[in-house]
Amino acid sequence: MSKSKHSRQVVIINEIKFWKQNKMLPDQYCDYLLALYTNGEENILKSSTKKSKMKGNNIPILLSAIVMLISLFVIYFTELSVVLQTAILTGFVVLLFGVGIYYSNKKVSTAPILIASAFIILLITIAITEEMFDGSPLNTYASLFLNCLFWIVLGWKQRLIYFTLSGAIGGLLLLISILI
């Protein structure tokens, strides 16, 4: 099948799916037309549409990974002041929230962005706590516990099970490490 014929076929199939989704034609007619244009194989359309959807989903993951790596570099491998580190990391969190809002409007999963933001906030609070309280273990534990509590509340309010579980497991591990 030539490339132009294939692209026309994909356009027609997409149009029929649009009609079906918006109830412009009865489902039976749309199913018949889809079977007719795909020769009974709907994989023709799926292979071409999955590629375009995957490109959009990879950008938040890639951006989150890059920002987390740069954040780790800023915290652990530079000798910047805590104020400058905090400013840079706060800028990253604001950037991630902006990207998260953009992609949530496009109906793309923002989970990697939320996870990266929570990770950077954790880094910021630990760095600030260690600087302000000279590495006091009690204050560090309190800061970690507050982060875990924040994750539990965020997960509960937004119905994000991965945040609720992360906060609960983190709090449990923190309690175990304090008691041992």
Secondary structure in CASP SS format (residue, H / E / C, confidence):
PFRMAT SS
TARGET T0000
AUTHOR 0000-0000-0000
METHOD secondary structure of the structure
MODEL  1
M C 1.00
S C 1.00
K H 1.00
S H 1.00
K H 1.00
H H 1.00
S H 1.00
R H 1.00
Q H 1.00
V H 1.00
V H 1.00
I H 1.00
I H 1.00
N H 1.00
E H 1.00
I H 1.00
K H 1.00
F H 1.00
W H 1.00
K H 1.00
Q H 1.00
N C 1.00
K C 1.00
M C 1.00
L C 1.00
P C 1.00
D H 1.00
Q H 1.00
Y H 1.00
C H 1.00
D H 1.00
Y H 1.00
L H 1.00
L H 1.00
A H 1.00
L H 1.00
Y H 1.00
T H 1.00
N C 1.00
G C 1.00
E C 1.00
E C 1.00
N H 1.00
I H 1.00
L H 1.00
K H 1.00
S H 1.00
S H 1.00
T H 1.00
K H 1.00
K H 1.00
S H 1.00
K H 1.00
M H 1.00
K H 1.00
G H 1.00
N H 1.00
N H 1.00
I H 1.00
P H 1.00
I H 1.00
L H 1.00
L H 1.00
S H 1.00
A H 1.00
I H 1.00
V H 1.00
M H 1.00
L H 1.00
I H 1.00
S H 1.00
L H 1.00
F H 1.00
V H 1.00
I H 1.00
Y H 1.00
F C 1.00
T C 1.00
E C 1.00
L C 1.00
S C 1.00
V H 1.00
V H 1.00
L H 1.00
Q H 1.00
T H 1.00
A H 1.00
I H 1.00
L H 1.00
T H 1.00
G H 1.00
F H 1.00
V H 1.00
V H 1.00
L H 1.00
L H 1.00
F H 1.00
G H 1.00
V H 1.00
G H 1.00
I H 1.00
Y H 1.00
Y H 1.00
S H 1.00
N H 1.00
K C 1.00
K C 1.00
V C 1.00
S C 1.00
T C 1.00
A H 1.00
P H 1.00
I H 1.00
L H 1.00
I H 1.00
A H 1.00
S H 1.00
A H 1.00
F H 1.00
I H 1.00
I H 1.00
L H 1.00
L H 1.00
I H 1.00
T H 1.00
I H 1.00
A H 1.00
I H 1.00
T H 1.00
E H 1.00
E H 1.00
M H 1.00
F C 1.00
D C 1.00
G C 1.00
S C 1.00
P H 1.00
L H 1.00
N H 1.00
T H 1.00
Y H 1.00
A H 1.00
S H 1.00
L H 1.00
F H 1.00
L H 1.00
N H 1.00
C H 1.00
L H 1.00
F H 1.00
W H 1.00
I H 1.00
V H 1.00
L H 1.00
G H 1.00
W H 1.00
K H 1.00
Q H 1.00
R C 1.00
L C 1.00
I H 1.00
Y H 1.00
F H 1.00
T H 1.00
L H 1.00
S H 1.00
G H 1.00
A H 1.00
I H 1.00
G H 1.00
G H 1.00
L H 1.00
L H 1.00
L H 1.00
L H 1.00
I H 1.00
S H 1.00
I H 1.00
L H 1.00
I C 1.00
END
